[in-house]
Amino acid sequence: MELLSLGFWPESFIDRRTGLASPDVALVAPRQTRWVIVCSNGHAAYTAKSEAEASQAAVACPVCQVAVTPTTCLRIDKQVARSKGFGASACAASIALLS
């Protein structure tokens, strides 16, 4: 119940009109934080779901094939993005269903 008060929504519904969902369904956050490792040439080389994952990543840049680690990268960008299904159109669709 606490996550619902923070804006989390069920991943799937049994009945969208009433909001009925299975009690064991996963809840999705309205915003997700991700860390993007940028290679020395400025390309986004890797996107991690946690800061710990980003601090241990060792990958090759998909564009220039340069080996990228947290010590050799240009920077690590922290980005906050709206989760899929939480856009303005999704809110309008939810309101339309309830009307």
C-alpha positions, 0 to 999 in steps of 0.5 A: 500500500505504501508504494501506491501512495508514492505513485506506483501502479500495477504492471497489469490489471485484471480489470482496468475499469475498476483498477482490480489487480492480482495481489502479487503483481509487480508495481511499476515506479512512475520514474526510473533512474538510470546511469549512462556511461559515455565513452571517451568519444562521446557515445552512450556506451552502456545504460545501467539500472543502478549506480553499483552496476554502472560503477562495475561495468566493463563494455565495448562502445557499440559505435566505436568499439573502444573499451569502456570502464568507469575509470576510462569513460568520459563521464557517467550521466544520471538520468531520470525518465518517466516510466512507460505508461505514465505519460500524459496520454496514459493519464487521459486514457485512465480518466476516460476509462473511469468516466 
